[in-house]
Amino acid sequence: MHAGRFTQGSTMRHVLVMSLTSAVGLIAIFFVDFLSLMYVAWLGSTEKTAAINFASIVLFFLISTNIAMMIAISALTSRALGAGHRGEARRLAGSGVALGTALGLLLAALAFPFLGAILSGLGAQGETATIARRYLEIVLPTNPLLAAGMAYSAVLRAAGDARRAMWVTLSGGIATAILDPVLIFGLRLDVTGAAISVLLSRLIFVAVGYRGAVAKHDLVGRPSLAALAGDCKPLARIALPAVLTNLATPAANAVLARVMANYGVAAVAASGVIDRVVPLAFGGVFALSGAIGPVLGQNWGARLFPRMHRVLDDALICTLVYVTA
């Protein structure tokens, strides 16, 4: 594949292809997340439905950090590819995957001992808190897998392989859609089944990402300690502001959950349903905001600044069409 495929051809086409493939994956995830909550709701327990919502809020904080690392990896790797520096791109991708996975592991390890206190702070009590904690005890340790899979997806997008990046996301969603009813109802594992489904889907997620980024494109180098130390600063320079931005949503959700908890578990459960319906409507906008990063990055690396302006203009046009349709 040409190192700088986004540096030539129609900028609108690049924006549309990257956005549409990203939207397919994102909307699939949002829809499957909605289905998972619906399956749990079919168990007939408001406490279980509310517990999943509380657990999701905790996980959202970690996912926001993973997304920030994904943005940093995509930006730096695409810029290096745009400049024609494949070796540098492999080094940055390798460092990004390693550091992102390590950070995902660290955050999960730090949060694990305090799950009870965290859930209590959100307003979870009694059986609801117990169910949420049991769910998190299975899902939280898989955060490094999610971080690695997201990093591999970022590398694929940086290379312009929108189709494989889409399948990384879709694979996890499809796996969850199949496993959830089997484990929750077929094997009668209830909420534990939903948690095991997440674990297995994340294994598939990271495996598909590895196959595309490493086995197919060979774009993830084996990082040395010197490379990790040197690449940590540029990655952090992009990831830290992104983290602060991304944490706004889970922080707001946490405050809302705490307020809703005062009105009982039914209110928390209902809030969880709403939180899963809204992203389905705005999945295209969410996808667009992240999809243009690699397009901008490659053109930045190639010093094609007029094309960067066109990319932003095209993205704005797409956004206006989407929200007014």
JOVEN-V578740 format. One record per backbone hydrogen bond with DSSP energy under -0.5 kcal/mol. CO is the residue of the C=O (numbers start at 1). NH is the residue of the N-H. If there is no record, write none. Layout:
# JOVEN-V578740
CO_NH, CO_NH
This chain:
# JOVEN-V578740
2_5, 4_7, 5_8, 10_14, 11_15, 12_16, 13_17, 14_18, 15_19, 16_20, 17_21, 18_22, 19_23, 20_24, 21_25, 22_26, 23_27, 24_28, 25_29, 26_30, 27_31, 28_32, 29_33, 30_34, 31_35, 32_36, 33_37, 34_38, 35_39, 36_40, 37_41, 38_42, 40_43, 40_45, 41_44, 44_46, 45_49, 46_50, 47_51, 48_52, 49_53, 50_54, 51_55, 52_56, 53_57, 54_58, 55_59, 56_60, 57_61, 58_61, 58_62, 59_63, 60_64, 61_65, 62_66, 63_67, 64_68, 65_69, 66_70, 67_71, 68_72, 69_73, 70_74, 71_75, 72_76, 73_77, 74_78, 75_79, 76_80, 77_81, 78_82, 79_83, 80_85, 81_84, 84_86, 85_89, 86_90, 87_91, 88_92, 89_93, 90_94, 90_221, 91_95, 92_96, 93_97, 94_98, 95_99, 96_100, 97_101, 98_102, 99_103, 100_104, 101_105, 102_106, 103_107, 104_108, 105_109, 106_110, 107_111, 108_112, 109_113, 111_114, 112_115, 114_118, 115_119, 116_120, 117_121, 118_122, 119_123, 119_124, 120_123, 125_128, 125_129, 126_130, 127_131, 128_132, 129_133, 130_134, 131_135, 132_136, 133_137, 134_138, 135_138, 135_139, 136_140, 139_142, 140_143, 142_145, 142_146, 143_147, 144_148, 145_149, 146_150, 147_151, 148_152, 149_153, 150_154, 151_155, 152_156, 153_157, 154_158, 155_159, 156_161, 157_160, 160_162, 161_165, 162_166, 163_167, 164_168, 165_169, 166_170, 167_171, 168_172, 169_173, 170_174, 171_175, 172_176, 173_177, 174_178, 175_179, 176_180, 177_181, 178_182, 179_183, 180_184, 181_185, 181_186, 182_187, 183_189, 184_190, 189_192, 189_193, 190_194, 191_195, 192_196, 193_197, 194_198, 195_199, 196_200, 197_201, 198_202, 199_203, 200_204, 201_205, 202_206, 203_207, 204_208, 205_209, 206_210, 207_211, 208_212, 209_213, 210_214, 210_215, 211_216, 212_217, 213_219, 214_218, 219_221, 221_223, 224_228, 225_229, 226_230, 227_231, 228_232, 229_233, 230_234, 231_235, 232_236, 233_237, 234_238, 235_238, 235_239, 236_240, 238_242, 239_243, 240_244, 241_245, 242_246, 243_247, 245_248, 246_249, 246_250, 247_251, 248_252, 249_253, 250_254, 251_255, 252_256, 253_257, 254_258, 255_259, 256_260, 257_261, 258_262, 259_262, 260_263, 261_264, 264_267, 264_268, 265_269, 266_270, 267_271, 268_272, 269_273, 270_274, 271_275, 272_276, 273_276, 273_277, 274_277, 274_278, 275_279, 277_280, 277_281, 278_281, 278_282, 282_286, 283_287, 284_288, 285_289, 286_290, 287_291, 288_292, 290_293, 291_295, 292_296, 293_297, 294_298, 295_299, 296_300, 297_301, 298_302, 299_304, 300_303, 303_305, 304_308, 305_309, 306_310, 307_311, 308_312, 309_313, 310_314, 311_315, 312_316, 313_317, 314_318, 315_319, 316_320, 317_321, 318_322, 319_323, 320_324, 321_325
